[in-house]
Amino acid sequence: MPEALRPPIAIPQELMLARLAQSEQMRAFFIQMWLQNPALAKQGGARVAELLAVAPAPTFAPGAPAKLP
């Protein structure tokens, strides 16, 4: 396998931090989506239920757009 022969490549810190921030934004988005739609969250199974158990309650009025941190 040629892939196994390649030397490791270092990811620049700025890129890594940007990807981590984007990942956190996506996580927050999905948690808000699941909090707003419990039927959809149920489809996610036990792992989604675990995530929502520690998620803060939504801080928006029903029907209003969610504000992500």
Residue pairs with C-beta under 8 A, 6 or more apart in sequence:
25 68
28 68
28 69
29 68
31 51
31 52
31 55
32 58
32 66
32 68
33 40
33 66
34 40
34 41
34 44
34 48
34 51
34 52
35 41
35 52
35 55
35 57
35 58
36 58
36 66
41 48
41 49
41 52
42 48
58 66
59 67
60 66
60 67
